[in-house]
Amino acid sequence: MNGMKTVMLLSALTALFMALGYTLGGSGGAMIALLVALGMNLFTFWNADRIVLSMHHAREVDATSAPEFYGLVAELAQRAKLPMPRVYLIDEPHPNAFATGRDPQHAAVAATTGLLSMLSRDEVAGVMAHELGHVRNRDTLIMTMVATIAGAISMLANFGLFFRGGNQENGNSNLIATLLAVIVAPFAAMIVQMAISRTREYGADAAGAEISGNPRALASALAKIAGRAEMIPNPVAERNPAAAQLYIVPVHVSELFSTHPATEKRIAALEDMAQDMGATPSQRASALSPAAAAPKVRKSSALNPLRRD
């Protein structure tokens, strides 16, 4: 059902883009708009991961530079039956994480040092399982396509404000239709983008709970991240608001205009999953490894991403 909904919404977004191109330049404008979109999508298909990771100044880590974090991701990837993704750390106090890459064979996951220092091991496992859920569901490619088309619509609308066109095939510029298209199209694209992203977030939450085996740990992590994300600046999101759709929890956005469902609703859905799985918090203290079932350690030492052996 989610897959069909995503296809329908992507089709609507593409149709909106083509309609805007047609309104501004007739058949020729629609064709030019389509070619531009194809070029942008092709570029982002091959380079989206590098762009996103560079934007965040992420650094790649391995089993030597960040053994606990890298080992946790490796364990989760094995449980999810996914190829081992590249693993990155972002030296920022803001707590968040994201996944990128065009497919599971070229995926990368990243987390901030602020997130790792704030959460327990089980909570970090829930967060990274959520990101691997995005990889398994191929959301990283879908959301890249959505962001590209939505960005192209905004670009085309801005172009229309300065170079007012029209359907020359009909013999007039149709100023009112052009202005309506320029104003309405970006807003409509934003609505479609939010609908697609919210659908994928629920799917990634469910996949993350399945992969980690601990829905309540993910729910706890979401609550903590949401509580702190609003208080700690995120320079990347402030410079580029479109980056907010990448994160497990969005920042500085009202629920009405958020690309994510309300955190409270996501937590409630995860609680329902935990009840359906018939697990109490104590019974599911760790579904990953015997080491995680040990007595709970202080949050500050749950994972040491900066340790270099």
N, C-alpha and C positions, 0 to 999 in steps of 0.2 A: 504494500500500500504506500509506504514512504517513497519507494522508488518511482512508482507511477506518479505520485504527487510532484516529485522533484522534476520528472520529465515534463509534466504539464506546465509547471511554473517556469522552467527553462525555456520552453517553447513560447510561453507568453512574453517572457523577457525579450526573446529574439524577435518576435512579431512586433513588439513595441519599438524596438530599435529600428526595424525596417520601416515601420509606419512613420517614425520621426524623420528618417532619411527621405522618404517619399514626400512628406509634407514640405520639407525644406527645399527639395530639388527635383521632385518628380521621379520618374523611373531612373534617370541617371544618378540622382542623389541617393536613391535606395541602393543602387548597385555599388556606388563608391563607399557608402556606409558599410555595406556587407564586406567589401574587400578590406577595408580598414579593420573591421572587427576580426576577420579571419587572420590578418597579419598580427594583430595584438594577441589573439588567442594562441597562435603558433609560437610567438615569442615567449609568452608567459608559460606555455606548456613545458618548454625546455629550460626556462630560467627562473621560474617562480621561487623555487627553494633557495637559490643563491641570492635573489633579491631580498627575500624576507629575512634570511639569516644575516645578511650584511646590514640590513636596516636596523637590526637589534644588536649588532656587534657581538654576535654569538661566537663562541669558540668551541671547537670540537674536542671532545674528551674520549678517553678509552679506559680500558681496565686498569691502566697504570695511573693515569692522572685523576680519575674519579671512580675508584673500584666499586664502592657501594652503590652509587647511583647507576653506573653502567651495568653492573651485575643485576640490579633490580629490573632495568629495562630489558636486558637479555632474557631474564626469566619470564617476564610478561610476554615478550615476543614469542617465546617458545610455546607458552600456553595458548597464545592466540593463533599459533601455526602461521606466523609471519616471518619473512626474512628479517634478519637483524637490521634495524634502521641505524642511521648515523645518529649519534647522541651529542647534544650541544648544551652548554651552560651559558647563561646570560648573567653577567655580574651586575645585577640590579636588585635593590631592596623590594621593589614591587613584586608581590606574589602572583605569578601566573605561569602558564605553560601553553604550548601550541604544537601542532604537527604540520608538516609541509611536505611537498614532493608530489610528482605527477602520478606515481603508482607505488604499490608496496615494495617493489624492487629498488626504488629510488627515493625512499621515504627518509625523513629526518624528524626527530622529536627534540624539543628544547624546553628547558625549565629555567626559571630565574633562581639565583642563589637565595633570594628572599623567600621563595616558596619552600625550598628544601630546608631552610633553617626554621621555618614556622610550623611545618607539619610533622606528624609522626611517620614512621616508615610505612605503616598500612595506609595512611592517608595519601602519601606520595604515590604508593602503588596504585591506589584508586585513580588518582589524577593521570598518571602516565598510561594506565589501562584505558582511560577515556580517550587519550590522544591516539593510542594504538587502535582504538575502535574507529576513530576517524579514518585512519590509514586502511583498515580492513574494509570499511564501507566505501572506500575511495572518495570520501568527502573532500579531501585536499584538492583533487582535480576539479570536482564539481564547484567548490567554492571559488577556486581560481577563475573558472570560466564565468561564474556569476559576477564576481568582482570586475572582471575585464569588460563584460558586456555593459554592466551598470556604469562603469567608468566611461565607456565609449558613448553611452547615452548622454551623460553629463557633459562630455566634451562636445558632442554634436549640438546639444542645446545651447551651450555657451557660444559656439560658432554661429548658431542661428540668431542670437541676440545682436551680433555685430554685422552679420551678412544676411540680412533678411531675404529669404528665398520664397519659393512657392512652386506650385505645380504649373509650370509653363505650358504643359500640354493642354491645360484648360484655359489658357489665355489670360489668366490674372494671377496676381501674387497671393491673393487670399490672406491678407494681413491678420485677420482675427484668428483664422485656423492656425497660422504659423505661430502667433503669440501663445495661443492655448497649448499647442504642442510643445513649445519651448518651456513653458511653465509647468505643465502637467506631467510630461514624460519623465523628468528626473524624479519627481515625487512618486509616480507609479512604479518606476524601477526600484526605488528604495523599498516600497511596500513588498514587491515580489522578492527582492533580495532578503528581506527580513523573514518572509514566509519560508523560503528555502532553508535559510540558516537555522531557524528555530526547529524545523523538521529534523535536520541533521543532528542538532545538539541532543534532542531526545534519543535519537538512535545511538549516538556515541555514548550517552550515559548508560543505556541498556547494555551496550557491548562492553563498556568498561566494567560494569558490575559483574557481567558474566566472566570476563577475562580474569579479573582480580579475585572473584568469588566473594566479594565483600561489599555489597551495596551501601551499607551504613558507613563504611570508611570513606567512600566517595562522597556521600551526603555530608559527612562531617567536614571533609576538606572543602566542599563548595561553600558551606556556611562560614568557615574561617576565612577563605579567600575573599568572599563577598564583603565580609566585615572590614577587612584590611585594605582591599583594593581601592576603595574610595578615599582612604586617608593618606595613601602613599602615592606620590606622583609617578606617572608613567610617561617619560619624555617622548617615547616613540609614538604612543597613541595621541599625545597632544600635538605632535607635528603632523601626524597622518591618521586622522580619525578612522579611516577605512581599515586600519590594522586591528581595530577592536573586534572584528568578526573572527580573528584568528584565535583569540584567547578562550580559555575554558570558562572564564567569567569576564563579562565586558566591564568597561570602566567609564565612569562619569557619563552615563547615558540613562535617560528615563526609560521605564519599561515600555512605554508607547512606541519609542523610536529605537529600541534595542534589537540587535540581530539575534539575541538569545532569549529563551523563555525566562520568566521570572525565576530567580534562584529558589524561592520557596516552593514553586510548583515542581521544579526538578527534584528537590529534596523529598517532597511528598511522593513522587513517582518512585524514587529509589527506596523509600521506606516500604512502599507497597511491594516492590520486588523482593525486599528482604523477608517480608512476611510470607510471600509466595514460596520463597526458597526454604521456609521453615527453619530459619536460623536466628538464634539469639546473638547479641553482640559477643558474649563470652564464647559461644560455640564457634563463631567465625572470627575469633581474634586474629587468626592468620590462616589464610588459605594458600599462601605462597610457599613458605618454607619453614622448617623447624626453627630456624634462627629467629624468625619473626614472632614465634610463639613465646619467646622468652619474656620475662617481666619487662614492662614498658620502660623505656629509657627516657631521659629528658629530651624534649623536642630539639634542643640545640645540638644534641649529639646523635639524633636519629639517623641522619645522613650527613656525611662530611664531604661535600662535593669538591672542596679545595684541597683535600689531602693528596699529597704526591709522595708515593712510596719509592 
